[in-house]
Amino acid sequence: MLVMTQDDPVRPENVLVYAIALQQAKVPLELHVYPTGGHGYGLRRTENPVTAWPDRVALWLRGRGLLTAR
């Protein structure tokens, strides 16, 4: 799963190029590009929706059978 924000100074275009490469290699992916959050949002929760990314990853991993519910 790939997560990025539009206001990340690292250039969000990079995640799109990476996602295309993964798709061409037939690697399963899920991509979320959030409007705000900057760079380095980590695991701490803030008012930015991007900080819910750990929940999205857990759902994605469970859906792929790579994470079991506790």
Secondary structure by P-SEA (a helix, b strand, c coil): cbbbbccccccaaaaaaaaaaaaaacccbbbbbbcccccccccccccccccaaaaaaaaaaaaacccccc
